[in-house]
Amino acid sequence: MFFKFFTKKKDKISSWREAEERSARFLEKAGLKITARNYHSRFGEIDIVAEEENILHFVEVKATEGDYDPLERITLSKMEKITKTVEYYILKNGIQKEYQIDAVIVTNSNIEWVQNIF
């Protein structure tokens, strides 16, 4: 029984990592330079930080196999954590560029980049 539970959890993590890897490759093909992945602060986590000319993109990756809108999983609480983490990243690194918060939605057959989600 324990082995089944462990195996399922491992598969889920692997799927999440695959979605994040696909997202990073997608953004690089779109011309962005990945500068950080899985940035953690005491406020939260940013999945991908990328640069495009003078704009810094903070990207939340959402993977789905269901029939729902993955953007709905970015709750008010999650948005507050992302915003605080972005502000901390900018302050800590002395960044003086424009920035935006984006999402990349990954499904089995598609990747969608949604810019300026809030």
Summary of the structure (lengths in Angstrom):
residues: 118
radius of gyration: 15.1
end to end distance: 42.7
largest distance: 52.4
contacts: 318
relative contact order: 0.18
helix: 42%
strand: 32%
